[in-house]
Amino acid sequence: MEKTIKDVFIDELHDILSAEQQIAKALPKVAEASSSPELKAAFKAHLQETKGQIRRLEKAFRLLKLKPRVQFCKGTKGLIDECNEVIKDYPKSAVRDAALISKAQRIEHYEISAYGTVCTFANELGHKDIASLLHETLNEESNADKKLTKLAEGGFLTSGINHKANPPAKTLKEKTAGKKKPSSSEDKANSDKKNVTSLTNKAIAATKSAVTSKKKTAATKKKTAVASNKKTTSAKKVAPKKTIAKKTVVKSKASKAVVRSKARKPAKKSVAKRKTSALGHRKRA
């Protein structure tokens, strides 16, 4: 059987119904993952709108006297999976909010495109009442997209989520803006303080240098005294050896003289005895 534009229209209605049912199931998780109170409120408000959009689609099927069949929208599933990846990969912060807005607007644009197409088909087929229902939903999707853009970019008095996610680096003027400029008297006091500090440091350095030189001089004197003491001690140790040698020589000479004198004395005595014995012999004769 040949397909007609009515078949395309009905297929698109089934696809959108599946998309809205998946979105209604995913929005509470996305709202809970948002850190911005405004973004959280926007997702919760759109959840209520989505439930109303599902009721409109069911009414459109009743007007067409058709029972909705099960037809799964793969495109919406892929977009919701990307939202879940953002929740998984990014911690709760302004950066995550910016990423969720990006993914949510892709879903909104997908729905805007789908509803724009089915509205055109409904008008082409003469279903003005169904076209009015679908156009109401189209306006809600367009407003939701504009609201997300405003939250991302901000307004005249408020900064957007994108700005919060990317805070500008502070300039030199901003860094020094909070610092109080010192007065002339404060400048003079600071200058005097620096001079005093400089003189104090110089005095400390001079004192350290003097102490170091004194220590070096004392160390040199100590080394000299130790060296002289070593020489004196060595001289003392050598001197007694010479004295002992001299004493030994003197003693040996003296002992030799005594021995000689002792050796000579007996000889004198023997001569005297001989003379005495000779006299005795003469007297006897």
CORUR-V20586 format. One record per backbone hydrogen bond with DSSP energy under -0.5 kcal/mol. CO is the residue of the C=O (numbers start at 1). NH is the residue of the N-H. E is the energy in kcal/mol with one decimal. If there is no record, write none. Layout:
CO|NH|E / CO|NH|E
This chain:
4|8|-1.6 / 5|9|-2.4 / 6|10|-2.6 / 7|11|-2.4 / 8|12|-2.4 / 9|13|-1.9 / 10|14|-2.1 / 11|15|-2.3 / 12|16|-2.5 / 13|17|-2.2 / 14|18|-2.2 / 15|19|-2.1 / 16|20|-2.7 / 17|21|-2.1 / 18|22|-2.1 / 19|23|-2.3 / 20|24|-2.5 / 21|25|-1.3 / 22|26|-1.6 / 23|27|-2.4 / 24|28|-0.5 / 26|29|-0.6 / 26|30|-1.8 / 27|31|-2.9 / 28|32|-2.1 / 29|33|-1.5 / 30|34|-0.6 / 31|34|-0.9 / 36|40|-2.5 / 37|41|-2.3 / 38|42|-2.0 / 39|43|-2.4 / 40|44|-2.0 / 41|45|-2.4 / 42|46|-2.1 / 43|47|-1.5 / 44|48|-1.4 / 45|49|-1.7 / 46|50|-2.6 / 47|51|-1.9 / 48|52|-1.6 / 49|53|-2.2 / 50|54|-2.0 / 51|55|-1.5 / 52|56|-1.7 / 53|57|-2.0 / 54|58|-2.2 / 55|59|-1.8 / 56|60|-2.3 / 57|61|-2.0 / 58|62|-1.6 / 59|63|-2.4 / 60|64|-1.7 / 61|66|-3.2 / 62|65|-0.9 / 66|68|-0.5 / 69|71|-0.6 / 72|74|-0.9 / 73|77|-1.3 / 74|78|-2.1 / 75|79|-1.7 / 76|80|-2.4 / 77|81|-2.3 / 78|82|-1.5 / 79|83|-1.4 / 80|84|-2.2 / 81|85|-1.9 / 82|86|-1.7 / 83|87|-2.0 / 84|88|-1.8 / 85|89|-2.8 / 86|90|-2.3 / 91|93|-0.5 / 93|97|-2.0 / 94|98|-2.3 / 95|99|-2.0 / 96|100|-2.7 / 97|101|-2.3 / 98|102|-1.8 / 99|103|-2.1 / 100|104|-2.9 / 101|105|-2.6 / 102|106|-1.2 / 103|107|-1.6 / 104|108|-2.4 / 105|109|-2.7 / 106|110|-2.0 / 107|111|-2.4 / 108|112|-3.0 / 109|113|-2.4 / 110|114|-2.1 / 111|115|-3.3 / 112|116|-2.4 / 113|117|-1.7 / 114|118|-2.3 / 115|119|-2.2 / 116|120|-1.6 / 117|121|-2.3 / 118|122|-2.7 / 119|123|-2.2 / 120|124|-2.3 / 121|125|-2.2 / 122|126|-0.5 / 122|127|-2.9 / 123|126|-0.7 / 126|128|-1.3 / 127|131|-2.5 / 128|132|-2.2 / 129|133|-1.8 / 130|134|-2.6 / 131|135|-2.2 / 132|136|-1.6 / 133|137|-1.4 / 134|138|-2.1 / 135|139|-2.1 / 136|140|-1.6 / 137|141|-2.3 / 138|142|-2.2 / 139|143|-2.5 / 140|144|-2.3 / 141|145|-2.0 / 142|146|-2.1 / 143|147|-2.3 / 144|148|-2.0 / 145|149|-2.0 / 146|150|-2.2 / 147|151|-2.2 / 148|152|-2.1 / 149|153|-2.8 / 150|154|-2.8 / 151|161|-2.8 / 152|162|-2.2 / 152|163|-0.6 / 153|160|-0.8 / 158|155|-1.8 / 160|164|-2.0 / 161|165|-2.2 / 162|166|-0.8 / 163|166|-0.5 / 164|167|-0.5 / 171|175|-2.1 / 172|176|-2.0 / 173|177|-0.9 / 174|178|-0.6 / 176|179|-0.7 / 183|187|-2.4 / 184|188|-2.4 / 185|189|-2.4 / 186|190|-2.7 / 187|191|-2.4 / 188|192|-2.9 / 189|193|-2.4 / 190|194|-2.1 / 191|195|-2.4 / 192|196|-2.8 / 193|197|-2.4 / 194|198|-2.4 / 195|199|-2.8 / 196|200|-2.7 / 197|201|-2.3 / 198|202|-2.1 / 199|203|-2.7 / 200|204|-2.5 / 201|205|-2.2 / 202|206|-2.6 / 203|207|-2.6 / 204|208|-2.4 / 205|209|-2.1 / 206|210|-2.5 / 207|211|-2.7 / 208|212|-2.2 / 209|213|-2.3 / 210|214|-2.6 / 211|215|-2.4 / 212|216|-2.2 / 213|217|-2.6 / 214|218|-2.8 / 215|219|-2.2 / 216|220|-2.2 / 217|221|-2.7 / 218|222|-2.4 / 219|223|-2.1 / 220|224|-2.3 / 221|225|-2.9 / 222|226|-2.3 / 223|227|-2.2 / 224|228|-2.5 / 225|229|-2.5 / 226|230|-2.0 / 227|231|-1.8 / 228|232|-2.6 / 229|233|-2.5 / 230|234|-2.1 / 231|235|-2.2 / 232|236|-2.6 / 233|237|-2.0 / 234|238|-1.5 / 235|239|-2.4 / 236|240|-1.2 / 238|241|-0.7 / 238|242|-1.2 / 239|242|-0.5 / 239|243|-2.0 / 240|244|-2.7 / 241|245|-1.9 / 242|246|-2.3 / 243|247|-2.8 / 244|248|-2.2 / 245|249|-2.1 / 246|250|-2.6 / 247|251|-2.8 / 248|252|-2.4 / 249|253|-2.2 / 250|254|-2.7 / 251|255|-2.6 / 252|256|-1.7 / 253|257|-2.1 / 254|258|-2.6 / 255|259|-2.4 / 256|260|-2.4 / 257|261|-3.0 / 258|262|-3.0 / 259|263|-2.1 / 260|264|-1.7 / 261|265|-2.2 / 262|266|-1.1 / 263|267|-0.5 / 264|268|-1.3 / 265|269|-2.3 / 266|270|-2.4 / 267|271|-1.6 / 268|272|-2.5 / 269|273|-2.6 / 270|274|-2.1 / 271|275|-2.4 / 272|276|-2.6 / 273|277|-2.9 / 274|278|-2.1 / 275|279|-2.2 / 276|280|-2.3 / 277|281|-1.8 / 278|282|-1.9 / 279|283|-2.7 / 280|284|-2.0 / 281|285|-1.5
